[in-house]
Structures are given as C-alpha cells and as structure tokens.
Amino acid sequence: MPRLDYHTAGESHGPALIALVQGLPSGVEVDEAFINAELSRRQGGYGRGGRQKIETDRVEVLTGVRRGRSTGAPITLKIINKDSRLDDLERTPPVYRPRPGHADLAGSVKWLTTDCRDTLERASARETAARVAAGALSRCLLRAFGIEAFGFVRTVGTAAWSGEVTAANRDQMHLARDASDVYCPDEQASALMREAIHRAKVEKDTVGGLIECHVFGCPIGLGSCTDWRDKLDARLAYAVMGIQAIKAVEIGLGKDAAALPGSKVHDAISFDPARRAEPSLGFVRDRNNAGGTEGGMTNGEPVVVRAAMKPIATLLRGMPSVDLNTKLPENSAYERSDICAVSAASVVLENVVAFEIARVFLEKFGGDSLTEARQNHGAYLDTARLLPLKPPVATIAGRAGA
C-alpha cells in the first residue's frame, strides 16, 4: 500500500485548486457534504475580506471514487476559483512594492524578477482550500475508527478564552464554536475577539491570534520513536508550520513546560481496568500536559496542537517598503485581503492535523482496503489488552531460583 500523502497545485487567481491524495485504502465512504462543509467554514469568520463573497468553494471529485467510496486509486479533488484573472493585466497588474511580512520580496529575488505577482499568487493562503479538502477526506477514514478532530480559536490579539475542551464536553464545545462567528466556543470571549477585529479594521490594521486542535480517539502507539523523521509530534509541527502566517507550534503544554519542574509537567500514569475498552487501553492520566504524545507516539490521551498566527501582512494603510525597480522608498502595495483570518486558520489547522493522524494511522494499520485496516486495528488492540503475553522475566527468574 502506498504511503498516505497529498500534493496541491493551483494559484490564488488561477482557474482551480487541485489536491491529489494517494494511499487512501479502498472502501472508505467519501462524504462530499462534509468536505464541502469544511471548505465553507474555511471561508467564514468575522474579519474576512471581499473574496469570500465571490467564492463558494465546493469540491469536485475527479478520480479514485466510485459510488461514493474510495477505490484505492489516487483521489483527485478540484476546487474552482471563480475569481480567476491571472492573465488580466488590468485586474492583476505587476506588483513592485513588496509587503513586509509576506513572501513578496524573498520570492521576487529568488526568481530574479521585480514583479511580485507570481510569488504572491502562489504564496496566498487561498491554497489552503486544497489542504482543507485533503484533510476532510482523510477524516472520512478516521471517523470509521472513532477518531475525531476539533479545532477552534483560543485568542485574537489580546482577547482570549481560557476554557478547557475535554472528551466529556467536546459535543457542547462543538455546538458553541459553530455558533460563534470567530470560531471560539465561548460567547463572552467571542465578543471580545470581534471587538479586537473591528478595532483593527477601523485603524486599517490587521490582527492575529492562537488556534488550537484536539484529536480524540487515537489509540496508543501511532507514530514512532525509532527515527526522528517518524515522530508524530515532529510531523505535526512540520505540517502546521506549513500553514501560511503560522510562526510557532506547540504540543500540549508547549513552551510553558520550560518554566516548570518535572513533577508539574509530566502526566502521572495509573490503570483502570474498567477503561480497557477505551483507546487508552485503561491507562489513565490526571492531566494531559504532554498533549497526547510521548516519545513521538500517541499515548492514548487526546492529541493537542496549538499554533500562533501572525497578523495578515496586507495592511490597508500599507507599511514602509521600497519600489523594486527604483529602490526608492514607497508604501507597500495593497491586495484585497482580510483584517483577520484566525478563524479560517483554525479550520486549516484542524484538517492538516487530521491528515497527519490519518497518515500515521495507516502506517500502523493500513492495508489495501478499509476491511483490512479494520482487521489490523482490531487485532492490535485485542493483543495490547492481553499484555503481558507471557509471565514477566522477573517472575520466571524468581521461580527458577526457588
């Protein structure tokens, strides 16, 4: 079975975005309505720009699906760009004044041009629509095994929510998040976040924030400790840092772990036989500072990933820059943009995290079909619940000595 992977193609104002997903086993029910709902959520959120009124993202499945189920062949997902105008010089003129904080300057020098247009079209976060589609497709697989991802907004600027998301309250939090136009599962915090975004709009500025994702239902042992490239937390960090405007990624307690003693950081382990049937196999923690990973592997607790998104680089009032042709001081160029895209980024986070979980899940349990993956998954859990499979070495040695 090929390794689960995906590739994206397309540009911000090109005709379409494409995601090619390889390695999904046959027999997975492909829920197009769910994928489209995730694409719609990515377009939403208070503070978004004018383009979201133009586009209505919907996925078109071109290959790899028959009668609503995956065939095992590569799956091609297509998302049309209604605002497609790359070759219209009046609507997409050359850009010679790079925006601080964007890819404009570095990309223009890299490709030896003074026109930032090609760089900014590909570097645009519009590309994340394809990644959301691929992630939502992977979640069709995860749902078959009771694994669910939940992403939300933790802060916008200095407006913050300090509440907890748990297995017990996640359904309630899910409803509350979906009722918020900033994707925060708390009404009071949402109001403060909207105020921060509105203030930035009045000041012709932009604002960033913290986004967070919890993945529930992961069995112990996804990922690996034997090779640094296979560590799940490293792969999660790589995927999340690849989201436009993300400047930091944390797993669990994250950077706060550096200021605390080990006794306050590490999650004590106990065993509850009544919880053997759960993904944790009965191993219980009183907290989840590790964020569901230890040694690069899932430990049975929810996987928790947090990311910091910087403010959007396109400011309505511009910022000091230079004209790449004359090298004289100029204000940066303005391209239609958002005041705040933290809400949208939380949807991207949720789906790229889910894809990485699906990737390591199939590395451990995968086969050519969903049926085979189910058998592998079930056999592993059944065997793990029987541990130890033979008497411990100390017991055998003790009997021999007697």
Secondary structure, DSSP 8 states (H G I E B T S, - for coil): ----EEEEE--TTSSEEEEEEE---BT-B--HHHHHHHHHHHH-STT--GGGGT----EEEEESEETTEE-SS-EEEEEE-SS--TT-TTTS----S--TTSSHHHHHHHTT-S--HHHHHHHSGGGHHHHHHHHHHHHHHHHTTT-EEEEEEEEETTEE------TTTHHHHHHHHHT-TT--S-HHHHHHHHHHHHHHHHTT----EEEEEEEE---TT-B-SSSGGG-HHHHHHHHHHTSTTEEEEEETTGGGGGGS-HHHHS--EEE-GGGTTSTTTTEEES--TTTTEETTEE-SS-EEEEEEE---S--TT--EEE-TTT--EEE----S--S--HHHHHHHHHHHHHHHHHHHHHHHH--SBHHHHHHHHHHHHHHHHT--SS--HHHHHHHHH-
